């Protein structure tokens, strides 16, 4: 099976060090296995998108010598595919309308591993499936189990730990879980290397993959780079943009973070062959979440 990996940033700001770590790991894992590395811009949430961010991300990756193999894909070009997938799920009776506000859910629900667990308030209320209401997917009490290459064995019961989740928001924007499942299938992605903040999302994507008769990629979730207070670096939280003035130093810092050997080099072209050759995803397992206070 030909390895097909991907990096899928959102155009909500400049890449920060945590973004570079994720890009580096996915790039090295693909190249180490003589695979393809694809680039997708997750630009569905137009309210959070910052003008010029997508172009800036591409320029930054090129500056670091990370070159993608196929044409860049933009989620905003795939709305028809998401609608088709939504229709398939509606046809098997698993989609329902929901008019619960976040405030209402917070008042009646219990806290779970990722926010409040949706209690199924609208499951049997017959809410119209218009764009003024969100659309949720019925879940079940069966465990979703997978073996993450870094985190190990993961088990999650979506119904009890997450609840029925949103496929399309009330404002008409398709939700991340549906979009990413469809896109990964459409691009033929076989391996996904990304941050551990998305680990709990994976069972939802696998549930959608099963329902839509899609293949399951192999997953690896990286330890997160955090601020001094332990919070995750985020473009939306105004994290410092990555310094592109000295790419060798930045790439070696990212390699060190990932438990890899650093590479003495005079240029990025000189760095990549050795970094690719010595890539060891097993070494990432021993890396604890790091704070990046000294990096910025």
C-alpha positions, 0 to 999 in steps of 0.5 A, spaced: 500 500 500 502 506 497 503 511 503 499 517 503 500 522 508 497 529 509 498 536 513 491 540 514 492 547 517 486 552 518 488 559 515 486 562 521 493 565 522 501 564 521 504 557 523 507 557 530 512 552 533 507 547 534 504 547 527 511 546 525 512 540 529 506 537 526 508 538 519 515 536 520 512 529 523 507 528 518 512 530 512 518 525 515 513 520 516 511 520 509 518 521 506 521 515 511 516 510 508 517 513 501 510 515 501 506 522 498 505 528 502 499 532 501 497 539 503 490 541 505 487 547 507 481 546 512 478 553 510 471 551 512 470 556 518 469 562 514 468 566 520 475 564 523 479 565 517 484 570 516 485 573 509 492 571 507 493 566 512 493 560 507 498 563 502 502 565 508 502 558 510 504 555 503 510 560 503 512 558 510 512 551 508 516 552 502 521 556 506 522 550 511 523 545 504 517 541 506 514 540 498 507 537 497 506 532 492 500 534 489 495 540 488 493 543 494 486 542 496 481 547 499 475 544 503 471 550 501 471 546 494 468 540 497 461 542 499 458 538 494 462 532 497 460 533 504 452 534 502 452 528 498 455 524 505 450 528 509 445 525 504 447 518 505 447 519 513 440 522 512 437 516 508 439 511 513 435 515 518 441 517 523 441 524 522 436 529 526 435 536 527 437 540 533 435 547 536 439 546 543 444 552 544 450 551 547 447 555 554 442 550 554 446 544 553 451 546 559 445 547 563 443 540 563 449 536 561 455 533 564 462 534 562 466 529 558 472 528 555 471 534 550 466 539 553 459 537 555 456 530 553 450 531 548 444 528 552 440 527 546 435 532 547 432 533 540 433 525 538 425 524 538 423 531 537 422 531 530 426 538 529 425 540 522 432 539 518 433 546 515 439 550 515 437 554 521 438 548 525 444 544 526 444 537 524 446 531 529 448 524 528 445 518 532 451 514 535 450 508 539 453 505 545 458 500 542 466 502 543 470 504 538 477 501 538 484 503 535 491 502 536 494 509 535 502 509 533 504 513 539 498 513 544 497 506 544 490 502 544 484 507 545 477 505 546 471 510 546 464 509 547 462 515 543 454 515 545 456 516 553 463 520 552 461 525 547 454 524 545 450 525 538 455 530 535 454 535 529 454 534 522 452 541 520 452 547 524 445 552 524 449 557 520 450 552 514 457 550 515 459 543 515 462 540 521 470 538 522 468 531 523 464 530 517 469 534 512 475 531 515 472 524 514 470 525 507 476 529 505 481 524 507 477 518 503 477 523 497 485 524 497 486 517 499 490 518 505 492 512 508 496 515 514 495 521 519 500 524 523 497 530 527 497 533 534 494 529 540 488 535 541 485 531 536 486 524 539 479 524 542 476 526 535 478 520 531 473 515 534 468 520 531 471 520 524 472 512 524 464 512 526 463 516 520 468 512 516 464 506 517 457 508 516 460 511 509 463 505 507 470 508 507 477 506 509 480 507 516 487 511 516 492 509 520 493 514 526 499 517 530 497 523 535 503 527 537 505 530 544 503 538 544 507 544 544 504 548 550 505 555 553 508 556 560 501 555 563 500 549 560 495 551 554 496 549 547 499 553 542 494 556 537 493 560 532 487 563 534 490 565 541 495 569 538 501 564 539 507 567 536 508 566 529 514 561 527 521 564 526 523 563 518 529 567 519 533 561 521 530 555 518 535 550 520 535 552 528 527 551 528 527 545 524 532 542 529 528 545 535 522 541 532 526 534 531 529 535 538 522 536 541 520 529 537 525 526 540 529 525 534 537 526 533 538 533 531 542 534 524 548 539 523 547 542 516 548 549 512 541 549 509 535 545 509 536 541 502 542 538 506 538 537 513 532 533 510 536 527 507 539 525 514 532 527 518 528 523 513 533 517 514 533 517 521 526 518 523 523 514 528 516 515 530 517 510 536 522 515 539 516 520 540 512 515 544 517 517 550 516 525 549 512 528 554 508 534 553 513 540 552 513 547 554 516 552 549 517 558 554 525 557 552 523 557 544 520 564 543 
